[in-house]
Amino acid sequence: MGMGPKTKADCDRQIATVQSQIAHAKSRIASMPNGKPGSSEACNKGQARHELANLQSELARLKALRKSL
């Protein structure tokens, strides 16, 4: 990862980027087949959910940082 945002405008741009990534991840998860437990489809869906959780935590971090700027 690069340097953190220095201004509220930088923070807003990063927040918008992460929000669009979250929307893309949600649509990708919705389009994935469920598959049987232990199958590659289920594993891929689980990995996509993990990525979504990471993006949501990054969004929360950026919003908190924006408040402190």
All heavy atoms as TSV, in Angstrom:
chain	resi	resn	atom	element	x	y	z
A	1	MET	N	N	0.832	-1.169	0.000
A	1	MET	CA	C	0.000	0.000	0.000
A	1	MET	C	C	0.880	1.236	0.000
A	1	MET	O	O	1.978	1.242	0.523
A	1	MET	CB	C	-0.898	0.021	1.227
A	1	MET	CG	C	-1.906	-1.071	1.235
A	1	MET	SD	S	-3.282	-0.595	2.281
A	1	MET	CE	C	-4.459	-1.755	1.716
A	2	GLY	N	N	0.328	2.307	-0.569
A	2	GLY	CA	C	1.059	3.552	-0.638
A	2	GLY	C	C	0.850	4.379	0.611
A	2	GLY	O	O	0.392	3.914	1.651
A	3	MET	N	N	1.236	5.605	0.488
A	3	MET	CA	C	1.079	6.534	1.599
A	3	MET	C	C	-0.416	6.807	1.813
A	3	MET	O	O	-1.203	6.754	0.874
A	3	MET	CB	C	1.795	7.846	1.277
A	3	MET	CG	C	3.294	7.689	1.099
A	3	MET	SD	S	4.129	7.186	2.601
A	3	MET	CE	C	3.901	8.633	3.593
A	4	GLY	N	N	-0.780	7.126	3.034
A	4	GLY	CA	C	-2.161	7.435	3.352
A	4	GLY	C	C	-2.545	8.806	2.835
A	4	GLY	O	O	-1.690	9.629	2.504
A	5	PRO	N	N	-3.828	9.080	2.752
A	5	PRO	CA	C	-4.283	10.376	2.268
A	5	PRO	C	C	-3.889	11.494	3.238
A	5	PRO	O	O	-3.883	11.307	4.451
A	5	PRO	CB	C	-5.795	10.214	2.180
A	5	PRO	CG	C	-6.130	9.080	3.059
A	5	PRO	CD	C	-4.918	8.198	3.103
A	6	LYS	N	N	-3.548	12.639	2.686
A	6	LYS	CA	C	-3.093	13.763	3.507
A	6	LYS	C	C	-4.192	14.800	3.711
A	6	LYS	O	O	-4.141	15.567	4.653
A	6	LYS	CB	C	-1.892	14.435	2.849
A	6	LYS	CG	C	-0.732	13.502	2.599
A	6	LYS	CD	C	0.342	13.711	3.621
A	6	LYS	CE	C	1.568	12.910	3.262
A	6	LYS	NZ	N	1.845	11.848	4.132
A	7	THR	N	N	-5.172	14.857	2.798
A	7	THR	CA	C	-6.248	15.841	2.902
A	7	THR	C	C	-7.593	15.144	2.835
A	7	THR	O	O	-7.683	13.962	2.479
A	7	THR	CB	C	-6.166	16.874	1.749
A	7	THR	OG1	O	-6.395	16.184	0.515
A	7	THR	CG2	C	-4.816	17.562	1.707
A	8	LYS	N	N	-8.644	15.891	3.167
A	8	LYS	CA	C	-9.991	15.325	3.095
A	8	LYS	C	C	-10.352	14.973	1.656
A	8	LYS	O	O	-11.026	13.975	1.412
A	8	LYS	CB	C	-11.010	16.304	3.676
A	8	LYS	CG	C	-10.986	16.344	5.184
A	8	LYS	CD	C	-12.114	17.188	5.736
A	8	LYS	CE	C	-12.085	17.111	7.258
A	8	LYS	NZ	N	-13.222	17.763	7.874
A	9	ALA	N	N	-9.882	15.776	0.702
A	9	ALA	CA	C	-10.163	15.485	-0.707
A	9	ALA	C	C	-9.509	14.169	-1.132
A	9	ALA	O	O	-10.130	13.366	-1.843
A	9	ALA	CB	C	-9.677	16.629	-1.587
A	10	ASP	N	N	-8.265	13.942	-0.707
A	10	ASP	CA	C	-7.599	12.665	-0.998
A	10	ASP	C	C	-8.380	11.513	-0.381
A	10	ASP	O	O	-8.569	10.459	-0.995
A	10	ASP	CB	C	-6.175	12.654	-0.436
A	10	ASP	CG	C	-5.237	13.585	-1.166
A	10	ASP	OD1	O	-5.530	13.958	-2.323
A	10	ASP	OD2	O	-4.203	13.942	-0.564
A	11	CYS	N	N	-8.829	11.728	0.839
A	11	CYS	CA	C	-9.592	10.708	1.553
A	11	CYS	C	C	-10.905	10.415	0.808
A	11	CYS	O	O	-11.291	9.259	0.654
A	11	CYS	CB	C	-9.889	11.188	2.967
A	11	CYS	SG	S	-9.583	9.950	4.212
A	12	ASP	N	N	-11.572	11.475	0.357
A	12	ASP	CA	C	-12.827	11.303	-0.370
A	12	ASP	C	C	-12.618	10.490	-1.648
A	12	ASP	O	O	-13.443	9.638	-1.987
A	12	ASP	CB	C	-13.439	12.661	-0.714
A	12	ASP	CG	C	-13.983	13.381	0.504
A	12	ASP	OD1	O	-14.249	12.718	1.538
A	12	ASP	OD2	O	-14.157	14.617	0.430
A	13	ARG	N	N	-11.523	10.743	-2.355
A	13	ARG	CA	C	-11.237	9.984	-3.579
A	13	ARG	C	C	-11.007	8.514	-3.250
A	13	ARG	O	O	-11.518	7.629	-3.945
A	13	ARG	CB	C	-10.025	10.573	-4.294
A	13	ARG	CG	C	-10.331	11.832	-5.074
A	13	ARG	CD	C	-9.163	12.232	-5.962
A	13	ARG	NE	N	-8.052	12.791	-5.187
A	13	ARG	CZ	C	-7.948	14.059	-4.816
A	13	ARG	NH1	N	-8.902	14.913	-5.125
A	13	ARG	NH2	N	-6.900	14.482	-4.126
A	14	GLN	N	N	-10.248	8.246	-2.198
A	14	GLN	CA	C	-10.004	6.849	-1.827
A	14	GLN	C	C	-11.274	6.170	-1.341
A	14	GLN	O	O	-11.503	4.995	-1.626
A	14	GLN	CB	C	-8.904	6.767	-0.775
A	14	GLN	CG	C	-7.531	7.020	-1.352
A	14	GLN	CD	C	-6.410	6.708	-0.378
A	14	GLN	OE1	O	-6.648	6.224	0.729
A	14	GLN	NE2	N	-5.193	6.983	-0.781
A	15	ILE	N	N	-12.116	6.905	-0.622
A	15	ILE	CA	C	-13.387	6.345	-0.157
A	15	ILE	C	C	-14.259	5.980	-1.354
A	15	ILE	O	O	-14.857	4.899	-1.391
A	15	ILE	CB	C	-14.105	7.332	0.788
A	15	ILE	CG1	C	-13.387	7.356	2.149
A	15	ILE	CG2	C	-15.582	6.973	0.961
A	15	ILE	CD1	C	-13.873	8.441	3.092
A	16	ALA	N	N	-14.318	6.863	-2.345
A	16	ALA	CA	C	-15.120	6.578	-3.545
A	16	ALA	C	C	-14.592	5.345	-4.274
A	16	ALA	O	O	-15.378	4.508	-4.747
A	16	ALA	CB	C	-15.120	7.789	-4.468
A	17	THR	N	N	-13.280	5.215	-4.344
A	17	THR	CA	C	-12.676	4.057	-5.009
A	17	THR	C	C	-13.030	2.770	-4.273
A	17	THR	O	O	-13.447	1.777	-4.892
A	17	THR	CB	C	-11.139	4.211	-5.073
A	17	THR	OG1	O	-10.830	5.398	-5.797
A	17	THR	CG2	C	-10.493	3.017	-5.736
A	18	VAL	N	N	-12.901	2.778	-2.956
A	18	VAL	CA	C	-13.205	1.584	-2.167
A	18	VAL	C	C	-14.696	1.254	-2.249
A	18	VAL	O	O	-15.073	0.084	-2.335
A	18	VAL	CB	C	-12.736	1.753	-0.701
A	18	VAL	CG1	C	-13.221	0.608	0.168
A	18	VAL	CG2	C	-11.221	1.834	-0.644
A	19	GLN	N	N	-15.546	2.270	-2.267
A	19	GLN	CA	C	-16.984	2.018	-2.380
A	19	GLN	C	C	-17.321	1.359	-3.712
A	19	GLN	O	O	-18.155	0.451	-3.762
A	19	GLN	CB	C	-17.772	3.315	-2.208
A	19	GLN	CG	C	-17.837	3.786	-0.775
A	19	GLN	CD	C	-18.499	5.144	-0.615
A	19	GLN	OE1	O	-18.485	5.975	-1.512
A	19	GLN	NE2	N	-19.071	5.365	0.553
A	20	SER	N	N	-16.663	1.775	-4.788
A	20	SER	CA	C	-16.921	1.135	-6.081
A	20	SER	C	C	-16.389	-0.293	-6.095
A	20	SER	O	O	-17.004	-1.184	-6.683
A	20	SER	CB	C	-16.325	1.948	-7.227
A	20	SER	OG	O	-14.926	1.861	-7.236
A	21	GLN	N	N	-15.253	-0.528	-5.412
A	21	GLN	CA	C	-14.723	-1.893	-5.311
A	21	GLN	C	C	-15.672	-2.777	-4.512
A	21	GLN	O	O	-15.854	-3.956	-4.836
A	21	GLN	CB	C	-13.339	-1.884	-4.669
A	21	GLN	CG	C	-12.268	-1.283	-5.542
A	21	GLN	CD	C	-10.946	-1.112	-4.819
A	21	GLN	OE1	O	-10.879	-1.115	-3.591
A	21	GLN	NE2	N	-9.879	-0.940	-5.582
A	22	ILE	N	N	-16.290	-2.223	-3.474
A	22	ILE	CA	C	-17.254	-2.974	-2.670
A	22	ILE	C	C	-18.463	-3.347	-3.519
A	22	ILE	O	O	-18.935	-4.487	-3.481
A	22	ILE	CB	C	-17.667	-2.184	-1.414
A	22	ILE	CG1	C	-16.511	-2.176	-0.403
A	22	ILE	CG2	C	-18.937	-2.757	-0.782
A	22	ILE	CD1	C	-16.741	-1.277	0.796
A	23	ALA	N	N	-18.967	-2.392	-4.298
A	23	ALA	CA	C	-20.116	-2.667	-5.161
A	23	ALA	C	C	-19.782	-3.758	-6.176
A	23	ALA	O	O	-20.597	-4.666	-6.422
A	23	ALA	CB	C	-20.554	-1.393	-5.867
A	24	HIS	N	N	-18.583	-3.705	-6.739
A	24	HIS	CA	C	-18.159	-4.730	-7.704
A	24	HIS	C	C	-18.044	-6.095	-7.024
A	24	HIS	O	O	-18.479	-7.108	-7.580
A	24	HIS	CB	C	-16.823	-4.328	-8.330
A	24	HIS	CG	C	-16.288	-5.341	-9.289
A	24	HIS	ND1	N	-16.850	-5.578	-10.518
A	24	HIS	CD2	C	-15.239	-6.194	-9.176
A	24	HIS	CE1	C	-16.172	-6.537	-11.118
A	24	HIS	NE2	N	-15.183	-6.925	-10.320
A	25	ALA	N	N	-17.475	-6.119	-5.832
A	25	ALA	CA	C	-17.323	-7.390	-5.108
A	25	ALA	C	C	-18.688	-7.985	-4.769
A	25	ALA	O	O	-18.881	-9.198	-4.884
A	25	ALA	CB	C	-16.506	-7.178	-3.844
A	26	LYS	N	N	-19.630	-7.137	-4.359
A	26	LYS	CA	C	-20.970	-7.633	-4.033
A	26	LYS	C	C	-21.650	-8.223	-5.260
A	26	LYS	O	O	-22.289	-9.280	-5.181
A	26	LYS	CB	C	-21.826	-6.509	-3.445
A	26	LYS	CG	C	-21.492	-6.178	-2.015
A	26	LYS	CD	C	-22.395	-5.084	-1.478
A	26	LYS	CE	C	-22.098	-4.769	-0.024
A	26	LYS	NZ	N	-22.981	-3.718	0.503
A	27	SER	N	N	-21.526	-7.559	-6.409
A	27	SER	CA	C	-22.155	-8.085	-7.618
A	27	SER	C	C	-21.486	-9.378	-8.067
A	27	SER	O	O	-22.144	-10.291	-8.564
A	27	SER	CB	C	-22.138	-7.049	-8.737
A	27	SER	OG	O	-20.823	-6.801	-9.175
A	28	ARG	N	N	-20.153	-9.469	-7.874
A	28	ARG	CA	C	-19.439	-10.697	-8.233
A	28	ARG	C	C	-19.880	-11.855	-7.341
A	28	ARG	O	O	-20.101	-12.975	-7.822
A	28	ARG	CB	C	-17.934	-10.473	-8.117
A	28	ARG	CG	C	-17.125	-11.577	-8.736
A	28	ARG	CD	C	-15.656	-11.308	-8.671
A	28	ARG	NE	N	-15.283	-11.287	-7.254
A	28	ARG	CZ	C	-14.267	-10.617	-6.762
A	28	ARG	NH1	N	-13.531	-9.890	-7.535
A	28	ARG	NH2	N	-13.997	-10.666	-5.474
A	29	ILE	N	N	-20.053	-11.593	-6.053
A	29	ILE	CA	C	-20.501	-12.646	-5.130
A	29	ILE	C	C	-21.908	-13.106	-5.488
A	29	ILE	O	O	-22.200	-14.301	-5.482
A	29	ILE	CB	C	-20.431	-12.151	-3.665
A	29	ILE	CG1	C	-18.973	-12.024	-3.228
A	29	ILE	CG2	C	-21.179	-13.090	-2.725
A	29	ILE	CD1	C	-18.784	-11.325	-1.899
A	30	ALA	N	N	-22.761	-12.147	-5.827
A	30	ALA	CA	C	-24.141	-12.497	-6.174
A	30	ALA	C	C	-24.206	-13.349	-7.434
A	30	ALA	O	O	-25.116	-14.183	-7.580
A	30	ALA	CB	C	-24.965	-11.228	-6.352
A	31	SER	N	N	-23.260	-13.165	-8.348
A	31	SER	CA	C	-23.301	-13.923	-9.599
A	31	SER	C	C	-22.622	-15.292	-9.499
A	31	SER	O	O	-22.726	-16.085	-10.418
A	31	SER	CB	C	-22.642	-13.116	-10.716
A	31	SER	OG	O	-21.254	-13.000	-10.492
A	32	MET	N	N	-21.944	-15.570	-8.386
A	32	MET	CA	C	-21.248	-16.850	-8.229
A	32	MET	C	C	-22.219	-17.959	-7.854
A	32	MET	O	O	-23.139	-17.729	-7.066
A	32	MET	CB	C	-20.179	-16.759	-7.137
A	32	MET	CG	C	-18.991	-15.941	-7.494
A	32	MET	SD	S	-17.855	-15.922	-6.086
A	32	MET	CE	C	-16.353	-15.560	-6.921
A	33	PRO	N	N	-22.000	-19.162	-8.400
A	33	PRO	CA	C	-22.833	-20.286	-7.977
A	33	PRO	C	C	-22.448	-20.710	-6.562
A	33	PRO	O	O	-21.324	-20.481	-6.114
A	33	PRO	CB	C	-22.483	-21.387	-8.988
A	33	PRO	CG	C	-21.118	-21.031	-9.471
A	33	PRO	CD	C	-21.031	-19.531	-9.416
A	34	ASN	N	N	-23.401	-21.318	-5.855
A	34	ASN	CA	C	-23.135	-21.739	-4.482
A	34	ASN	C	C	-22.179	-22.921	-4.416
A	34	ASN	O	O	-21.217	-22.904	-3.685
A	34	ASN	CB	C	-24.438	-22.083	-3.763
A	34	ASN	CG	C	-25.187	-20.832	-3.365
A	34	ASN	OD1	O	-24.580	-19.788	-3.194
A	34	ASN	ND2	N	-26.491	-20.932	-3.248
A	35	GLY	N	N	-22.456	-23.957	-5.137
A	35	GLY	CA	C	-21.582	-25.128	-5.118
A	35	GLY	C	C	-21.705	-25.906	-3.814
A	35	GLY	O	O	-22.259	-25.451	-2.827
A	36	LYS	N	N	-21.175	-27.108	-3.826
A	36	LYS	CA	C	-21.194	-27.964	-2.636
A	36	LYS	C	C	-20.071	-27.537	-1.701
A	36	LYS	O	O	-19.033	-27.058	-2.146
A	36	LYS	CB	C	-21.005	-29.422	-3.040
A	36	LYS	CG	C	-22.145	-29.964	-3.858
A	36	LYS	CD	C	-21.903	-31.398	-4.233
A	36	LYS	CE	C	-23.054	-31.910	-5.089
A	36	LYS	NZ	N	-22.841	-33.282	-5.522
A	37	PRO	N	N	-20.256	-27.728	-0.394
A	37	PRO	CA	C	-19.179	-27.400	0.555
A	37	PRO	C	C	-17.900	-28.151	0.192
A	37	PRO	O	O	-17.931	-29.346	-0.107
A	37	PRO	CB	C	-19.725	-27.858	1.903
A	37	PRO	CG	C	-21.208	-27.832	1.736
A	37	PRO	CD	C	-21.462	-28.178	0.285
A	38	GLY	N	N	-16.794	-27.458	0.173
A	38	GLY	CA	C	-15.527	-28.060	-0.178
A	38	GLY	C	C	-15.195	-27.986	-1.656
A	38	GLY	O	O	-14.081	-28.282	-2.052
A	39	SER	N	N	-16.174	-27.582	-2.475
A	39	SER	CA	C	-15.910	-27.481	-3.908
A	39	SER	C	C	-15.175	-26.176	-4.215
A	39	SER	O	O	-15.104	-25.269	-3.395
A	39	SER	CB	C	-17.218	-27.534	-4.700
A	39	SER	OG	O	-17.983	-26.377	-4.448
A	40	SER	N	N	-14.639	-26.083	-5.411
A	40	SER	CA	C	-13.891	-24.879	-5.785
A	40	SER	C	C	-14.814	-23.671	-5.862
A	40	SER	O	O	-14.388	-22.557	-5.564
A	40	SER	CB	C	-13.162	-25.084	-7.111
A	40	SER	OG	O	-14.088	-25.292	-8.157
A	41	GLU	N	N	-16.085	-23.870	-6.255
A	41	GLU	CA	C	-17.028	-22.751	-6.310
A	41	GLU	C	C	-17.270	-22.174	-4.921
A	41	GLU	O	O	-17.277	-20.966	-4.729
A	41	GLU	CB	C	-18.376	-23.171	-6.932
A	41	GLU	CG	C	-18.317	-23.488	-8.403
A	41	GLU	CD	C	-18.039	-24.959	-8.662
A	41	GLU	OE1	O	-18.026	-25.755	-7.699
A	41	GLU	OE2	O	-17.814	-25.303	-9.829
A	42	ALA	N	N	-17.443	-23.045	-3.937
A	42	ALA	CA	C	-17.667	-22.599	-2.565
A	42	ALA	C	C	-16.419	-21.914	-2.017
A	42	ALA	O	O	-16.504	-20.914	-1.297
A	42	ALA	CB	C	-18.074	-23.770	-1.688
A	43	CYS	N	N	-15.266	-22.446	-2.377
A	43	CYS	CA	C	-14.005	-21.864	-1.923
A	43	CYS	C	C	-13.818	-20.475	-2.521
A	43	CYS	O	O	-13.437	-19.534	-1.824
A	43	CYS	CB	C	-12.852	-22.777	-2.321
A	43	CYS	SG	S	-11.261	-22.204	-1.720
A	44	ASN	N	N	-14.100	-20.328	-3.811
A	44	ASN	CA	C	-13.975	-19.027	-4.468
A	44	ASN	C	C	-14.947	-18.012	-3.889
A	44	ASN	O	O	-14.604	-16.841	-3.732
A	44	ASN	CB	C	-14.198	-19.165	-5.972
A	44	ASN	CG	C	-13.071	-19.902	-6.662
A	44	ASN	OD1	O	-11.976	-19.995	-6.126
A	44	ASN	ND2	N	-13.348	-20.437	-7.832
A	45	LYS	N	N	-16.150	-18.458	-3.584
A	45	LYS	CA	C	-17.145	-17.557	-3.003
A	45	LYS	C	C	-16.701	-17.128	-1.604
A	45	LYS	O	O	-16.853	-15.976	-1.217
A	45	LYS	CB	C	-18.515	-18.224	-2.961
A	45	LYS	CG	C	-19.650	-17.253	-2.748
A	45	LYS	CD	C	-20.992	-17.883	-3.045
A	45	LYS	CE	C	-22.072	-16.848	-3.048
A	45	LYS	NZ	N	-23.358	-17.377	-3.465
A	46	GLY	N	N	-16.142	-18.047	-0.846
A	46	GLY	CA	C	-15.631	-17.709	0.477
A	46	GLY	C	C	-14.489	-16.710	0.404
A	46	GLY	O	O	-14.404	-15.779	1.200
A	47	GLN	N	N	-13.634	-16.888	-0.584
A	47	GLN	CA	C	-12.517	-15.959	-0.774
A	47	GLN	C	C	-13.037	-14.580	-1.170
A	47	GLN	O	O	-12.535	-13.562	-0.695
A	47	GLN	CB	C	-11.572	-16.497	-1.842
A	47	GLN	CG	C	-10.331	-15.658	-2.031
A	47	GLN	CD	C	-9.385	-16.257	-3.048
A	47	GLN	OE1	O	-9.713	-17.216	-3.735
A	47	GLN	NE2	N	-8.203	-15.687	-3.153
A	48	ALA	N	N	-14.052	-14.536	-2.011
A	48	ALA	CA	C	-14.632	-13.261	-2.423
A	48	ALA	C	C	-15.294	-12.560	-1.233
A	48	ALA	O	O	-15.206	-11.333	-1.107
A	48	ALA	CB	C	-15.654	-13.491	-3.539
A	49	ARG	N	N	-15.920	-13.329	-0.359
A	49	ARG	CA	C	-16.523	-12.744	0.844
A	49	ARG	C	C	-15.451	-12.178	1.769
A	49	ARG	O	O	-15.638	-11.143	2.398
A	49	ARG	CB	C	-17.360	-13.779	1.580
A	49	ARG	CG	C	-18.673	-14.070	0.913
A	49	ARG	CD	C	-19.507	-15.009	1.758
A	49	ARG	NE	N	-20.761	-15.294	1.105
A	49	ARG	CZ	C	-21.342	-16.466	1.077
A	49	ARG	NH1	N	-20.790	-17.492	1.714
A	49	ARG	NH2	N	-22.481	-16.644	0.465
A	50	HIS	N	N	-14.321	-12.864	1.848
A	50	HIS	CA	C	-13.199	-12.391	2.663
A	50	HIS	C	C	-12.661	-11.065	2.097
A	50	HIS	O	O	-12.376	-10.131	2.850
A	50	HIS	CB	C	-12.104	-13.453	2.706
A	50	HIS	CG	C	-10.921	-13.070	3.526
A	50	HIS	ND1	N	-10.959	-12.968	4.900
A	50	HIS	CD2	C	-9.666	-12.741	3.164
A	50	HIS	CE1	C	-9.782	-12.586	5.339
A	50	HIS	NE2	N	-8.974	-12.439	4.305
A	51	GLU	N	N	-12.528	-10.984	0.781
A	51	GLU	CA	C	-12.088	-9.743	0.135
A	51	GLU	C	C	-13.076	-8.616	0.427
A	51	GLU	O	O	-12.661	-7.484	0.683
A	51	GLU	CB	C	-11.990	-9.934	-1.376
A	51	GLU	CG	C	-10.780	-10.696	-1.836
A	51	GLU	CD	C	-10.764	-10.844	-3.348
A	51	GLU	OE1	O	-11.301	-9.968	-4.058
A	51	GLU	OE2	O	-10.209	-11.847	-3.817
A	52	LEU	N	N	-14.368	-8.920	0.382
A	52	LEU	CA	C	-15.396	-7.922	0.675
A	52	LEU	C	C	-15.265	-7.420	2.107
A	52	LEU	O	O	-15.336	-6.207	2.356
A	52	LEU	CB	C	-16.795	-8.509	0.444
A	52	LEU	CG	C	-17.978	-7.590	0.765
A	52	LEU	CD1	C	-17.949	-6.340	-0.098
A	52	LEU	CD2	C	-19.278	-8.346	0.584
A	53	ALA	N	N	-15.031	-8.314	3.037
A	53	ALA	CA	C	-14.861	-7.904	4.433
A	53	ALA	C	C	-13.633	-7.009	4.592
A	53	ALA	O	O	-13.675	-6.021	5.335
A	53	ALA	CB	C	-14.741	-9.143	5.326
A	54	ASN	N	N	-12.561	-7.331	3.881
A	54	ASN	CA	C	-11.360	-6.495	3.934
A	54	ASN	C	C	-11.644	-5.099	3.376
A	54	ASN	O	O	-11.180	-4.098	3.929
A	54	ASN	CB	C	-10.213	-7.142	3.160
A	54	ASN	CG	C	-9.612	-8.315	3.881
A	54	ASN	OD1	O	-9.805	-8.489	5.077
A	54	ASN	ND2	N	-8.894	-9.149	3.152
A	55	LEU	N	N	-12.377	-5.036	2.276
A	55	LEU	CA	C	-12.715	-3.745	1.686
A	55	LEU	C	C	-13.599	-2.925	2.630
A	55	LEU	O	O	-13.412	-1.707	2.763
A	55	LEU	CB	C	-13.428	-3.938	0.344
A	55	LEU	CG	C	-12.558	-4.398	-0.818
A	55	LEU	CD1	C	-13.420	-4.782	-2.015
A	55	LEU	CD2	C	-11.559	-3.324	-1.201
A	56	GLN	N	N	-14.530	-3.590	3.295
A	56	GLN	CA	C	-15.405	-2.880	4.224
A	56	GLN	C	C	-14.618	-2.349	5.423
A	56	GLN	O	O	-14.884	-1.244	5.892
A	56	GLN	CB	C	-16.545	-3.794	4.670
A	56	GLN	CG	C	-17.547	-4.036	3.567
A	56	GLN	CD	C	-18.581	-5.087	3.902
A	56	GLN	OE1	O	-18.336	-5.979	4.724
A	56	GLN	NE2	N	-19.733	-5.012	3.266
A	57	SER	N	N	-13.639	-3.093	5.890
A	57	SER	CA	C	-12.827	-2.600	7.002
A	57	SER	C	C	-11.937	-1.443	6.548
A	57	SER	O	O	-11.710	-0.496	7.300
A	57	SER	CB	C	-12.001	-3.719	7.630
A	57	SER	OG	O	-11.032	-4.192	6.728
A	58	GLU	N	N	-11.448	-1.495	5.319
A	58	GLU	CA	C	-10.654	-0.396	4.767
A	58	GLU	C	C	-11.515	0.864	4.639
A	58	GLU	O	O	-11.062	1.971	4.937
A	58	GLU	CB	C	-10.083	-0.792	3.400
A	58	GLU	CG	C	-9.317	0.294	2.697
A	58	GLU	CD	C	-8.005	0.669	3.366
A	58	GLU	OE1	O	-7.551	-0.049	4.267
A	58	GLU	OE2	O	-7.439	1.705	2.989
A	59	LEU	N	N	-12.769	0.691	4.227
A	59	LEU	CA	C	-13.684	1.827	4.122
A	59	LEU	C	C	-13.917	2.456	5.491
A	59	LEU	O	O	-13.879	3.681	5.634
A	59	LEU	CB	C	-15.012	1.384	3.505
A	59	LEU	CG	C	-16.073	2.457	3.332
A	59	LEU	CD1	C	-15.590	3.542	2.378
A	59	LEU	CD2	C	-17.367	1.847	2.837
A	60	ALA	N	N	-14.117	1.648	6.496
A	60	ALA	CA	C	-14.315	2.163	7.853
A	60	ALA	C	C	-13.072	2.905	8.339
A	60	ALA	O	O	-13.173	3.970	8.958
A	60	ALA	CB	C	-14.650	1.013	8.801
A	61	ARG	N	N	-11.888	2.373	8.027
A	61	ARG	CA	C	-10.636	3.027	8.412
A	61	ARG	C	C	-10.502	4.388	7.734
A	61	ARG	O	O	-10.138	5.381	8.373
A	61	ARG	CB	C	-9.441	2.149	8.045
A	61	ARG	CG	C	-8.105	2.706	8.512
A	61	ARG	CD	C	-6.930	1.952	7.922
A	61	ARG	NE	N	-6.764	2.180	6.503
A	61	ARG	CZ	C	-6.180	3.280	5.975
A	61	ARG	NH1	N	-5.748	4.233	6.754
A	61	ARG	NH2	N	-6.056	3.400	4.664
A	62	LEU	N	N	-10.819	4.457	6.447
A	62	LEU	CA	C	-10.722	5.715	5.714
A	62	LEU	C	C	-11.718	6.756	6.236
A	62	LEU	O	O	-11.389	7.943	6.346
A	62	LEU	CB	C	-10.934	5.483	4.217
A	62	LEU	CG	C	-9.785	4.823	3.472
A	62	LEU	CD1	C	-10.226	4.428	2.068
A	62	LEU	CD2	C	-8.579	5.739	3.434
A	63	LYS	N	N	-12.921	6.301	6.566
A	63	LYS	CA	C	-13.921	7.231	7.087
A	63	LYS	C	C	-13.493	7.784	8.448
A	63	LYS	O	O	-13.679	8.962	8.733
A	63	LYS	CB	C	-15.284	6.557	7.187
A	63	LYS	CG	C	-15.948	6.396	5.829
A	63	LYS	CD	C	-17.333	5.792	5.944
A	63	LYS	CE	C	-18.023	5.734	4.599
A	63	LYS	NZ	N	-19.398	5.212	4.710
A	64	ALA	N	N	-12.910	6.944	9.271
A	64	ALA	CA	C	-12.419	7.399	10.563
A	64	ALA	C	C	-11.247	8.373	10.388
A	64	ALA	O	O	-11.155	9.395	11.084
A	64	ALA	CB	C	-11.987	6.217	11.425
A	65	LEU	N	N	-10.370	8.073	9.439
A	65	LEU	CA	C	-9.242	8.950	9.162
A	65	LEU	C	C	-9.718	10.305	8.651
A	65	LEU	O	O	-9.210	11.347	9.038
A	65	LEU	CB	C	-8.317	8.309	8.138
A	65	LEU	CG	C	-7.128	9.135	7.664
A	65	LEU	CD1	C	-6.188	9.411	8.844
A	65	LEU	CD2	C	-6.390	8.422	6.553
A	66	ARG	N	N	-10.741	10.290	7.815
A	66	ARG	CA	C	-11.270	11.537	7.264
A	66	ARG	C	C	-11.798	12.434	8.369
A	66	ARG	O	O	-11.627	13.653	8.335
A	66	ARG	CB	C	-12.369	11.278	6.250
A	66	ARG	CG	C	-12.812	12.542	5.531
A	66	ARG	CD	C	-13.998	12.308	4.618
A	66	ARG	NE	N	-14.310	13.464	3.842
A	66	ARG	CZ	C	-14.848	14.590	4.320
A	66	ARG	NH1	N	-15.100	14.695	5.603
A	66	ARG	NH2	N	-15.127	15.602	3.528
A	67	LYS	N	N	-12.432	11.839	9.358
A	67	LYS	CA	C	-12.960	12.630	10.477
A	67	LYS	C	C	-11.837	13.309	11.268
A	67	LYS	O	O	-12.010	14.389	11.810
A	67	LYS	CB	C	-13.770	11.747	11.431
A	67	LYS	CG	C	-15.122	11.371	10.882
A	67	LYS	CD	C	-15.884	10.527	11.890
A	67	LYS	CE	C	-17.226	10.118	11.332
A	67	LYS	NZ	N	-17.969	9.296	12.286
A	68	SER	N	N	-10.673	12.665	11.319
A	68	SER	CA	C	-9.576	13.218	12.098
A	68	SER	C	C	-8.754	14.255	11.327
A	68	SER	O	O	-7.928	14.938	11.913
A	68	SER	CB	C	-8.659	12.114	12.599
A	68	SER	OG	O	-7.982	11.513	11.519
A	69	LEU	N	N	-8.956	14.337	10.015
A	69	LEU	CA	C	-8.187	15.326	9.229
A	69	LEU	C	C	-8.746	16.714	9.382
A	69	LEU	O	O	-9.851	16.970	9.606
A	69	LEU	CB	C	-8.184	14.927	7.737
A	69	LEU	CG	C	-7.388	13.685	7.394
A	69	LEU	CD1	C	-7.536	13.366	5.910
A	69	LEU	CD2	C	-5.919	13.855	7.716
